């Protein structure tokens, strides 16, 4: 932070307001003039940028990007009180958390299998069926890789428990009312995608058919922040292998 700059109370109020806007991920600056103006100030005014950066630092968040359309993209650090963890979900047991976590990672790996994908501002479209097919292929791949040529187990600590549970679930079993059964894999994938919608990281895309979604740049930026995660790297490897086989 530029300690030689004399901040007024109005400057600090503006900085806090911009962080407040960033904490509302569904809000878009183009729809809120004050948000748009403060974001522009952040990009043009060095001392103001320093003040905003210091506030996010104090709140234990990384400021990923000040994106013209997506707004201020913030990422709570591991262990931060602001970080969302699946284990905090009051209705999920251990198995449910494992499968839902696998679905989240699979959505990211299916959309961004190459490092260059995380740098391109291309809107990605996914569907429940595509993610489910990817995960079905993935579980088969991991099943074959679970033993070596001598029949000895080859553990994959980050994924073993999750894919074994996933492979036992039905793909999509509709209930009597036409809804997806809670125990089906497509129901789990839908829950993951709907959570992304609630966080401003995806949009429903019914124009492409039922179960289709568009992934926002905000999601790509968040995935880029966590791309070093071992499970994501493993799923990207498998997705790249699939793409080679499809060519």
Backbone as JSON, one array per atom type, in Angstrom:
{
  "sequence": "XXXXXXXXXXXXXXXXXXXXXXXXXXXXXXXXXXXXXXXXXXXXXXXXXXXXXXXXXXXXXXXXXXXXXXXXXXXXXXXXXXXXXXXXXXXXXXXXXXXXXXXXXXXXXXXXXXXXXXXXXXXXXXXXXXXXXXXXXXXXXXXXXXXXXXXXXXXXXXXXXXXXXXXXXXXXXXXXXXXXXXXXXXXXXXXXXXXXXXXXXXXXXXXXXXXXXXXXXXXXXXXXXXXXXXXXXXXXXXXXXXXXXXX",
  "N": [[0.85, -1.2, 0.0], [0.54, 2.26, -0.76], [2.04, 4.21, 1.38], [2.61, 6.87, 1.39], [0.5, 8.27, 0.46], [-2.26, 10.31, 1.11], [-5.13, 9.21, 2.23], [-8.56, 9.94, 1.94], [-11.59, 9.88, 3.9], [-13.64, 9.4, 2.14], [-12.32, 8.14, 0.03], [-11.61, 5.68, 1.21], [-14.11, 4.7, 1.79], [-15.1, 4.33, -0.78], [-13.29, 2.36, -1.65], [-13.94, 0.24, 0.06], [-16.56, -0.14, -0.75], [-16.21, -1.1, -3.34], [-14.95, -3.56, -2.83], [-17.04, -4.72, -1.5], [-18.91, -4.94, -3.59], [-17.53, -6.82, -5.1], [-17.79, -9.02, -3.49], [-20.25, -9.96, -4.08], [-20.96, -12.15, -6.2], [-22.76, -12.49, -8.34], [-23.37, -10.06, -9.24], [-23.0, -7.69, -11.82], [-20.76, -5.33, -13.21], [-21.53, -3.78, -15.43], [-24.21, -3.51, -15.12], [-24.56, -1.97, -12.92], [-24.04, 1.23, -12.29], [-22.38, 2.57, -10.3], [-20.7, 0.52, -9.42], [-19.42, -0.05, -11.85], [-18.05, 2.39, -12.25], [-16.33, 2.49, -10.01], [-14.81, 0.23, -10.48], [-13.5, 0.97, -12.8], [-12.0, 3.06, -11.74], [-10.35, 1.61, -10.06], [-8.76, 0.35, -11.93], [-7.4, 2.45, -13.07], [-6.35, 4.19, -11.15], [-3.69, 4.28, -9.17], [-3.07, 4.62, -6.25], [-5.68, 4.22, -5.25], [-6.13, 1.62, -6.08], [-4.19, 0.34, -4.53], [-5.33, 0.67, -2.0], [-7.69, -0.89, -2.2], [-6.55, -3.39, -2.69], [-5.21, -3.77, -0.27], [-7.35, -4.02, 1.49], [-8.61, -6.4, 0.63], [-6.53, -8.13, 1.13], [-6.41, -7.96, 3.91], [-8.79, -9.23, 4.44], [-8.23, -11.8, 3.93], [-8.28, -12.73, 1.3], [-7.59, -13.43, -2.15], [-7.18, -11.17, -4.8], [-8.23, -11.86, -7.78], [-8.75, -10.87, -10.39], [-9.56, -7.77, -12.0], [-12.07, -7.62, -13.79], [-13.54, -6.41, -16.74], [-16.19, -7.1, -17.52], [-16.97, -9.15, -15.73], [-16.42, -8.1, -13.26], [-15.01, -7.47, -9.97], [-13.05, -10.12, -9.21], [-12.82, -12.3, -6.67], [-11.0, -14.48, -4.5], [-11.28, -16.52, -1.84], [-8.75, -17.46, 0.48], [-7.21, -20.66, 1.25], [-8.46, -22.06, 4.19], [-9.49, -19.68, 5.01], [-12.09, -17.83, 6.65], [-14.01, -17.16, 4.88], [-13.96, -19.0, 2.9], [-15.53, -21.5, 0.91], [-16.42, -24.73, 1.81], [-16.98, -28.14, 1.08], [-17.43, -29.81, 3.23], [-18.74, -28.2, 4.96], [-21.31, -28.22, 4.21], [-24.52, -28.72, 5.33], [-26.2, -30.89, 4.74], [-24.9, -32.96, 3.51], [-23.4, -36.14, 3.42], [-20.32, -38.02, 3.92], [-19.81, -39.59, 1.58], [-21.47, -38.33, -0.29], [-20.25, -35.82, -0.42], [-17.78, -36.47, -1.53], [-18.5, -37.37, -4.12], [-19.82, -35.12, -5.15], [-17.74, -33.28, -5.06], [-16.03, -34.48, -6.92], [-17.58, -34.14, -9.22], [-17.52, -31.34, -9.5], [-14.77, -30.9, -10.05], [-14.57, -32.34, -12.4], [-16.21, -30.9, -14.17], [-14.67, -28.6, -14.51], [-12.29, -29.7, -15.59], [-13.25, -30.88, -17.92], [-14.03, -28.65, -19.37], [-11.72, -27.06, -19.5], [-9.19, -28.43, -20.45], [-6.58, -27.91, -21.3], [-3.72, -25.86, -20.46], [-3.73, -23.45, -21.92], [-6.42, -23.04, -22.35], [-7.31, -21.85, -20.05], [-6.53, -19.31, -20.26], [-7.84, -18.11, -22.32], [-10.54, -16.07, -23.36], [-12.97, -17.51, -23.97], [-16.29, -18.51, -24.16], [-17.41, -21.36, -22.59], [-19.45, -24.22, -23.15], [-21.41, -26.62, -21.48], [-22.98, -29.78, -20.74], [-25.26, -31.78, -18.79], [-25.24, -34.44, -19.66], [-22.84, -34.58, -21.15], [-20.88, -34.13, -19.16], [-21.41, -36.29, -17.51], [-20.88, -38.44, -19.24], [-18.16, -38.01, -19.6], [-17.24, -38.47, -16.99], [-17.99, -41.14, -16.71], [-16.3, -42.37, -18.58], [-13.93, -41.64, -17.39], [-13.99, -43.02, -14.93], [-13.79, -45.62, -15.86], [-11.28, -45.53, -17.04], [-9.7, -45.06, -14.75], [-10.28, -47.36, -13.39], [-8.99, -49.31, -14.92], [-6.41, -48.4, -14.57], [-5.94, -48.88, -11.96], [-4.59, -51.13, -11.21], [-1.35, -52.61, -11.76], [0.73, -54.18, -14.35], [1.29, -56.5, -13.06], [-0.84, -57.0, -11.53], [-0.93, -55.65, -9.18], [-2.04, -53.25, -6.78], [-2.46, -49.85, -7.74], [-2.55, -47.06, -6.21], [-4.56, -44.07, -6.31], [-4.58, -41.5, -4.65], [-6.04, -39.06, -4.53], [-8.35, -39.47, -5.96], [-9.42, -42.04, -5.77], [-11.45, -42.98, -3.84], [-13.66, -41.4, -4.56], [-14.22, -41.92, -7.35], [-14.86, -44.61, -7.28], [-17.22, -44.68, -5.81], [-18.81, -43.1, -7.48], [-18.99, -44.68, -9.79], [-20.81, -46.61, -9.11], [-23.27, -45.45, -9.08], [-26.46, -44.71, -10.64], [-26.83, -43.41, -14.0], [-28.94, -41.54, -14.7], [-31.82, -41.44, -13.22], [-35.09, -40.97, -13.57], [-37.6, -39.6, -11.41], [-41.03, -40.27, -10.36], [-42.23, -37.88, -10.96], [-40.81, -36.92, -13.03], [-38.45, -35.69, -12.39], [-34.85, -35.76, -11.8], [-33.54, -38.53, -10.07], [-32.35, -38.4, -6.72], [-30.19, -40.01, -6.15], [-28.86, -40.35, -8.53], [-26.2, -39.94, -10.97], [-26.36, -37.78, -12.77], [-28.01, -36.09, -11.37], [-26.34, -35.29, -9.31], [-24.38, -33.92, -10.78], [-25.95, -31.89, -11.82], [-26.56, -30.54, -9.46], [-24.04, -29.53, -8.81], [-23.59, -27.79, -10.99], [-25.74, -26.02, -10.69], [-25.02, -24.83, -8.33], [-22.81, -23.4, -9.22], [-24.19, -21.6, -10.85], [-25.57, -20.16, -8.88], [-23.47, -18.8, -7.79], [-22.69, -17.01, -9.67], [-21.04, -18.06, -11.63], [-21.81, -19.59, -13.74], [-24.34, -20.05, -16.28], [-27.67, -20.97, -16.94], [-28.55, -22.6, -19.98], [-30.96, -22.95, -21.74], [-31.57, -22.68, -24.4], [-30.01, -24.4, -25.8], [-30.99, -26.81, -25.17], [-32.39, -29.07, -22.7], [-30.7, -29.21, -19.59], [-28.34, -27.93, -20.26], [-25.56, -25.67, -19.91], [-23.83, -22.51, -19.74], [-20.51, -21.57, -19.09], [-19.2, -19.04, -17.09], [-16.76, -16.35, -17.47], [-15.82, -15.81, -14.98], [-15.82, -18.28, -13.68], [-13.8, -19.6, -15.12], [-11.59, -18.02, -14.34], [-11.52, -18.56, -11.61], [-10.98, -21.3, -11.66], [-8.45, -21.23, -12.77], [-7.02, -20.26, -10.62], [-6.84, -22.46, -9.0], [-5.58, -24.42, -10.39], [-3.37, -25.97, -9.91], [-4.07, -28.07, -8.36], [-3.97, -31.5, -7.53], [-5.94, -33.42, -8.26], [-7.38, -32.09, -10.26], [-5.37, -31.8, -12.2], [-4.96, -34.5, -12.82], [-7.43, -35.26, -13.94], [-7.51, -33.57, -16.13], [-5.41, -34.64, -17.62], [-6.54, -37.08, -18.39], [-8.74, -36.18, -19.87], [-7.41, -34.91, -21.99], [-6.22, -37.12, -23.17], [-8.52, -38.44, -24.05], [-9.38, -36.62, -26.01], [-7.35, -36.84, -27.89], [-7.75, -39.48, -28.72], [-10.23, -39.17, -29.92], [-9.66, -37.74, -32.19]],
  "CA": [[0.0, 0.0, 0.0], [1.3, 3.49, -0.84], [1.86, 4.89, 2.65], [2.8, 8.3, 1.23], [-0.74, 8.88, -0.07], [-3.21, 10.65, 2.18], [-6.47, 8.77, 1.85], [-9.69, 10.57, 2.62], [-12.63, 8.93, 4.31], [-14.41, 9.05, 0.94], [-11.52, 7.15, -0.71], [-11.71, 4.38, 1.87], [-15.5, 4.24, 1.6], [-15.17, 3.82, -2.15], [-12.55, 1.1, -1.73], [-14.74, -0.79, 0.74], [-17.74, -0.41, -1.59], [-15.8, -1.96, -4.46], [-14.77, -4.92, -2.29], [-18.4, -5.22, -1.23], [-19.48, -5.39, -4.87], [-16.83, -8.05, -5.49], [-18.28, -10.14, -2.66], [-21.56, -10.37, -4.62], [-20.47, -12.63, -7.5], [-23.74, -12.44, -9.43], [-23.5, -8.67, -9.65], [-22.12, -7.36, -12.95], [-20.54, -3.88, -13.21], [-22.24, -3.09, -16.51], [-25.6, -3.3, -14.7], [-24.57, -1.1, -11.72], [-23.12, 2.32, -12.64], [-21.35, 2.86, -9.27], [-19.74, -0.59, -9.51], [-18.64, 0.15, -13.08], [-17.15, 3.53, -12.07], [-15.28, 2.13, -9.04], [-13.92, -0.73, -11.14], [-12.66, 1.77, -13.69], [-11.05, 3.78, -10.89], [-9.36, 0.62, -9.61], [-7.85, 0.02, -13.03], [-6.67, 3.63, -13.52], [-5.86, 5.0, -10.03], [-2.78, 3.43, -8.41], [-3.31, 4.65, -4.8], [-6.97, 3.59, -4.95], [-5.92, 0.17, -6.26], [-3.46, -0.12, -3.34], [-6.26, 0.6, -0.87], [-8.56, -2.05, -2.4], [-5.72, -4.59, -2.5], [-4.93, -3.93, 1.17], [-8.57, -4.5, 2.14], [-8.8, -7.83, 0.33], [-5.46, -8.84, 1.87], [-6.84, -8.04, 5.31], [-9.91, -10.15, 4.54], [-7.71, -13.13, 3.61], [-8.73, -13.09, -0.04], [-6.78, -13.02, -3.29], [-7.92, -10.47, -5.85], [-7.81, -12.6, -8.98], [-8.76, -10.01, -11.57], [-10.59, -6.73, -12.12], [-12.53, -7.92, -15.14], [-14.49, -5.38, -17.17], [-17.56, -7.63, -17.55], [-17.25, -9.99, -14.56], [-16.24, -7.33, -12.04], [-13.88, -7.83, -9.12], [-13.1, -11.56, -8.95], [-12.11, -12.55, -5.42], [-10.85, -15.91, -4.18], [-10.86, -16.72, -0.44], [-7.61, -18.37, 0.61], [-7.46, -21.89, 2.01], [-8.54, -21.84, 5.63], [-10.17, -18.42, 5.31], [-13.47, -17.98, 7.12], [-14.88, -16.91, 3.74], [-13.83, -20.09, 1.92], [-16.6, -22.5, 0.9], [-15.93, -26.11, 1.86], [-18.08, -29.09, 0.99], [-17.72, -30.38, 4.54], [-19.62, -27.29, 5.7], [-22.69, -28.41, 3.73], [-25.16, -29.43, 6.44], [-27.01, -32.05, 4.35], [-24.09, -33.92, 2.76], [-22.55, -37.09, 4.11], [-18.97, -38.12, 3.35], [-19.88, -40.09, 0.2], [-22.07, -37.28, -1.12], [-19.25, -34.77, -0.61], [-16.77, -36.98, -2.46], [-19.04, -37.4, -5.49], [-20.07, -33.74, -5.58], [-16.42, -32.7, -5.32], [-15.56, -35.04, -8.19], [-18.34, -33.49, -10.3], [-16.99, -29.98, -9.67], [-13.47, -30.96, -10.72], [-14.79, -32.85, -13.75], [-16.73, -29.79, -14.99], [-13.53, -27.74, -14.84], [-11.35, -30.41, -16.47], [-13.91, -31.08, -19.22], [-14.08, -27.37, -20.08], [-10.4, -26.43, -19.65], [-8.18, -29.48, -20.3], [-5.24, -27.42, -21.62], [-3.4, -24.6, -19.77], [-4.13, -22.3, -22.75], [-7.87, -22.82, -22.2], [-7.55, -21.02, -18.88], [-6.13, -17.94, -20.58], [-8.67, -17.62, -23.41], [-11.88, -15.62, -22.97], [-13.97, -18.2, -24.79], [-17.36, -19.06, -23.32], [-17.55, -22.81, -22.74], [-20.79, -24.76, -22.91], [-21.37, -28.02, -21.02], [-24.3, -30.33, -20.45], [-25.25, -32.87, -17.81], [-24.86, -35.69, -20.33], [-21.41, -34.54, -21.5], [-20.07, -34.3, -17.94], [-21.61, -37.66, -17.04], [-20.12, -39.31, -20.14], [-16.74, -37.82, -19.28], [-16.95, -39.15, -15.73], [-18.08, -42.59, -16.93], [-15.04, -42.75, -19.22], [-12.86, -41.45, -16.41], [-14.0, -44.11, -13.95], [-13.27, -46.81, -16.53], [-9.83, -45.32, -17.17], [-9.08, -45.23, -13.44], [-10.42, -48.77, -13.01], [-7.91, -50.04, -15.58], [-5.12, -47.95, -14.05], [-5.87, -49.16, -10.52], [-3.64, -52.23, -11.0], [-0.28, -52.62, -12.76], [0.76, -55.39, -15.17], [1.43, -57.65, -12.18], [-2.05, -57.11, -10.73], [-0.77, -54.97, -7.89], [-2.81, -52.01, -6.7], [-1.79, -48.56, -7.95], [-3.51, -46.11, -5.62], [-4.63, -42.68, -6.75], [-5.15, -41.05, -3.39], [-6.96, -37.92, -4.65], [-9.56, -39.79, -6.71], [-9.87, -43.43, -5.61], [-12.73, -43.16, -3.14], [-14.74, -40.71, -5.28], [-14.64, -42.58, -8.59], [-15.46, -45.92, -6.96], [-18.62, -44.41, -5.44], [-19.51, -42.59, -8.66], [-19.23, -45.75, -10.76], [-21.91, -47.44, -8.64], [-24.53, -44.71, -9.18], [-27.14, -44.74, -11.93], [-26.59, -42.15, -14.72], [-30.03, -40.58, -14.56], [-33.03, -42.22, -13.0], [-36.14, -40.0, -13.27], [-38.63, -39.95, -10.43], [-42.37, -40.33, -10.93], [-42.61, -36.54, -11.42], [-39.95, -36.53, -14.13], [-37.19, -35.11, -11.9], [-33.77, -36.73, -11.66], [-33.45, -39.12, -8.73], [-31.25, -37.84, -5.94], [-29.05, -40.93, -6.14], [-28.28, -40.5, -9.87], [-25.01, -39.11, -11.21], [-26.72, -36.52, -13.41], [-28.56, -35.22, -10.32], [-25.19, -34.71, -8.61], [-23.77, -32.95, -11.69], [-26.85, -30.74, -11.87], [-26.39, -29.79, -8.21], [-22.78, -28.79, -8.92], [-23.76, -26.7, -11.95], [-26.65, -25.04, -10.13], [-24.24, -24.05, -7.36], [-22.04, -22.42, -10.0], [-25.14, -20.56, -11.25], [-25.86, -19.32, -7.7], [-22.28, -18.02, -7.49], [-22.36, -16.18, -10.83], [-19.97, -18.67, -12.43], [-22.42, -20.31, -14.86], [-25.7, -19.63, -16.63], [-28.45, -22.0, -17.63], [-28.6, -22.33, -21.42], [-32.04, -23.8, -22.28], [-31.63, -22.57, -25.87], [-29.29, -25.55, -26.36], [-31.67, -28.02, -24.73], [-32.45, -29.29, -21.26], [-29.47, -29.64, -18.95], [-27.16, -27.26, -20.82], [-25.11, -24.5, -19.17], [-22.66, -21.78, -20.21], [-19.62, -21.26, -17.98], [-18.79, -17.63, -17.15], [-15.31, -16.11, -17.33], [-15.53, -15.86, -13.53], [-15.48, -19.66, -13.36], [-12.46, -19.86, -15.68], [-10.59, -17.35, -13.51], [-11.41, -19.29, -10.35], [-10.29, -22.56, -11.94], [-7.03, -20.89, -12.97], [-6.42, -20.08, -9.3], [-6.68, -23.75, -8.32], [-5.18, -25.39, -11.43], [-2.27, -26.83, -9.44], [-4.64, -29.16, -7.55], [-3.59, -32.78, -8.13], [-7.1, -34.07, -8.88], [-7.67, -31.37, -11.51], [-4.33, -32.17, -13.16], [-5.19, -35.89, -13.24], [-8.6, -35.31, -14.82], [-7.12, -32.91, -17.39], [-4.62, -35.62, -18.38], [-7.47, -38.06, -18.97], [-9.51, -35.49, -20.91], [-6.54, -34.71, -23.16], [-6.09, -38.44, -23.81], [-9.78, -38.68, -24.78], [-9.42, -35.77, -27.21], [-6.43, -37.44, -28.86], [-8.42, -40.68, -29.26], [-11.37, -38.77, -30.74], [-9.21, -37.14, -33.46]],
  "C": [[0.88, 1.24, 0.0], [1.09, 4.31, 0.42], [2.05, 6.41, 2.53], [1.55, 9.01, 0.73], [-1.71, 9.12, 1.07], [-4.62, 10.3, 1.72], [-7.53, 9.53, 2.63], [-10.67, 9.49, 3.06], [-13.45, 8.49, 3.1], [-13.66, 8.01, 0.1], [-11.7, 5.75, -0.12], [-13.12, 3.81, 1.77], [-15.66, 3.65, 0.21], [-14.46, 2.48, -2.28], [-13.35, -0.04, -1.09], [-15.99, -1.14, -0.09], [-17.37, -1.34, -2.75], [-15.58, -3.4, -3.98], [-16.14, -5.55, -2.01], [-19.09, -5.69, -2.5], [-18.84, -6.72, -5.3], [-17.29, -9.26, -4.7], [-19.68, -10.6, -3.07], [-21.33, -10.87, -6.04], [-21.48, -12.59, -8.64], [-23.95, -11.01, -9.95], [-22.52, -8.38, -10.79], [-21.99, -5.84, -13.04], [-21.31, -3.15, -14.3], [-23.69, -2.81, -16.15], [-25.71, -2.35, -13.51], [-23.56, 0.03, -11.96], [-22.03, 2.59, -11.59], [-20.28, 1.77, -9.28], [-18.83, -0.39, -10.72], [-17.62, 1.28, -12.89], [-16.01, 3.19, -11.11], [-14.3, 1.13, -9.64], [-12.97, 0.0, -12.09], [-11.61, 2.53, -12.89], [-9.95, 2.83, -10.41], [-8.31, 0.37, -10.7], [-6.96, 1.21, -13.41], [-5.93, 4.38, -12.41], [-5.02, 4.12, -9.1], [-3.01, 3.46, -6.9], [-4.66, 4.01, -4.41], [-6.85, 2.07, -5.07], [-5.2, -0.4, -5.03], [-4.4, -0.27, -2.15], [-7.18, -0.61, -0.98], [-7.78, -3.34, -2.16], [-5.46, -4.85, -1.02], [-6.16, -4.45, 1.9], [-8.8, -5.98, 1.87], [-7.74, -8.67, 1.03], [-5.88, -9.03, 3.32], [-8.01, -8.98, 5.52], [-9.53, -11.57, 4.13], [-8.24, -13.64, 2.27], [-7.68, -12.66, -1.07], [-7.68, -12.29, -4.27], [-7.42, -11.03, -7.18], [-7.73, -11.69, -10.19], [-9.85, -8.94, -11.42], [-11.08, -6.78, -13.56], [-13.64, -6.95, -15.54], [-15.94, -5.87, -17.11], [-17.92, -8.39, -16.27], [-17.14, -9.22, -13.25], [-15.01, -7.78, -11.26], [-14.0, -9.32, -8.75], [-12.21, -11.86, -7.75], [-12.07, -14.05, -5.13], [-10.39, -16.04, -2.72], [-9.72, -17.74, -0.36], [-8.01, -19.61, 1.42], [-7.46, -21.57, 3.51], [-9.23, -20.55, 6.01], [-11.6, -18.69, 5.78], [-14.47, -17.75, 5.98], [-14.88, -18.07, 2.74], [-15.0, -21.07, 2.06], [-15.97, -23.89, 0.91], [-17.12, -27.06, 1.83], [-18.43, -29.68, 2.35], [-18.58, -29.47, 5.4], [-21.08, -27.45, 5.29], [-23.44, -29.27, 4.73], [-25.87, -30.72, 6.04], [-26.19, -33.14, 3.64], [-23.29, -34.83, 3.67], [-21.21, -37.17, 3.4], [-19.02, -38.57, 1.89], [-20.45, -39.03, -0.75], [-21.04, -36.18, -1.43], [-18.19, -35.21, -1.61], [-17.27, -36.92, -3.9], [-19.29, -35.99, -6.0], [-18.74, -33.03, -5.88], [-15.85, -33.18, -6.64], [-16.28, -34.38, -9.37], [-17.83, -32.08, -10.56], [-15.66, -30.0, -10.45], [-13.64, -31.42, -12.17], [-15.33, -31.75, -14.68], [-15.56, -28.9, -15.44], [-12.59, -28.42, -15.83], [-11.94, -30.64, -17.86], [-13.9, -29.79, -20.05], [-12.7, -26.81, -20.38], [-9.29, -27.48, -19.51], [-6.75, -29.01, -20.55], [-4.97, -26.11, -20.87], [-3.84, -23.38, -20.58], [-5.62, -22.0, -22.64], [-8.19, -21.87, -21.05], [-7.17, -19.56, -19.12], [-7.03, -17.32, -21.64], [-10.07, -17.23, -22.91], [-12.92, -16.2, -23.91], [-15.02, -18.81, -23.87], [-17.51, -20.55, -23.62], [-18.98, -23.24, -22.41], [-20.66, -26.22, -22.51], [-22.81, -28.47, -20.8], [-24.16, -31.45, -19.42], [-24.75, -34.16, -18.45], [-23.37, -35.72, -20.67], [-20.54, -34.78, -20.27], [-20.2, -35.73, -17.43], [-20.84, -38.65, -17.92], [-18.63, -39.22, -19.85], [-16.38, -38.57, -18.0], [-17.06, -40.66, -15.85], [-16.8, -43.1, -17.58], [-13.88, -42.66, -18.24], [-12.82, -42.6, -15.41], [-13.47, -45.41, -14.57], [-11.76, -46.73, -16.68], [-9.14, -45.59, -15.82], [-9.2, -46.67, -12.96], [-9.28, -49.6, -13.63], [-6.55, -49.69, -14.98], [-4.92, -48.31, -12.57], [-4.96, -50.34, -10.19], [-2.57, -52.18, -12.09], [-0.28, -53.95, -13.5], [0.91, -56.65, -14.33], [0.2, -57.84, -11.29], [-1.97, -56.45, -9.38], [-1.49, -53.63, -7.93], [-1.94, -50.78, -6.93], [-2.75, -47.48, -7.43], [-3.42, -44.72, -6.24], [-5.37, -41.95, -5.63], [-6.22, -39.97, -3.56], [-8.31, -38.34, -5.23], [-10.18, -41.14, -6.37], [-11.25, -43.56, -5.0], [-13.88, -42.58, -3.95], [-15.18, -41.48, -6.52], [-15.28, -43.93, -8.33], [-16.93, -45.74, -6.56], [-19.41, -44.0, -6.67], [-19.91, -43.72, -9.61], [-20.39, -46.65, -10.37], [-23.27, -46.75, -8.76], [-25.13, -44.83, -10.58], [-26.9, -43.41, -12.64], [-27.7, -41.13, -14.53], [-31.34, -41.33, -14.43], [-34.15, -41.26, -12.63], [-37.12, -40.51, -12.22], [-39.99, -39.97, -11.12], [-42.82, -38.98, -11.48], [-41.72, -36.05, -12.56], [-38.64, -35.88, -13.7], [-36.12, -36.19, -11.83], [-33.71, -37.24, -10.23], [-32.22, -38.6, -8.01], [-30.0, -38.7, -6.0], [-28.4, -41.08, -7.52], [-27.11, -39.56, -10.07], [-25.38, -37.77, -11.85], [-27.36, -35.56, -12.41], [-27.41, -34.54, -9.56], [-24.54, -33.63, -9.48], [-24.64, -31.69, -11.77], [-26.7, -29.89, -10.6], [-25.11, -28.95, -8.25], [-22.93, -27.59, -9.85], [-24.7, -25.62, -11.41], [-25.96, -24.21, -9.04], [-23.4, -23.01, -8.08], [-22.95, -21.28, -10.46], [-25.39, -19.6, -10.07], [-24.69, -18.42, -7.35], [-21.83, -17.15, -8.66], [-21.28, -16.75, -11.72], [-20.51, -19.49, -13.61], [-23.82, -19.77, -15.08], [-26.42, -20.83, -17.25], [-28.57, -21.6, -19.11], [-29.67, -23.21, -22.07], [-32.16, -23.72, -23.79], [-30.9, -23.73, -26.55], [-29.94, -26.88, -25.96], [-31.62, -28.16, -23.22], [-31.09, -29.74, -20.72], [-28.21, -29.03, -19.5], [-26.85, -25.99, -20.02], [-23.96, -23.83, -19.92], [-21.82, -21.4, -18.98], [-19.1, -19.83, -18.14], [-17.27, -17.52, -17.02], [-14.91, -16.17, -15.86], [-15.15, -17.27, -13.11], [-14.08, -20.0, -13.87], [-11.38, -19.24, -14.8], [-10.41, -18.06, -12.17], [-10.69, -20.63, -10.54], [-8.79, -22.31, -12.11], [-6.3, -20.74, -11.64], [-6.1, -21.41, -8.62], [-6.15, -24.84, -9.26], [-4.07, -26.32, -10.97], [-2.78, -28.01, -8.63], [-4.43, -30.5, -8.26], [-4.76, -33.44, -8.86], [-7.45, -33.41, -10.21], [-6.64, -31.75, -12.58], [-4.56, -33.58, -13.7], [-6.35, -35.98, -14.22], [-8.31, -34.62, -16.17], [-6.3, -33.87, -18.26], [-5.54, -36.6, -19.1], [-8.29, -37.41, -20.08], [-8.67, -35.26, -22.16], [-6.35, -36.03, -23.91], [-7.35, -38.76, -24.62], [-9.81, -37.88, -26.07], [-8.5, -36.32, -28.3], [-7.09, -38.66, -29.52], [-9.56, -40.32, -30.2], [-10.95, -38.19, -32.09], [-9.05, -38.18, -34.55]]
}
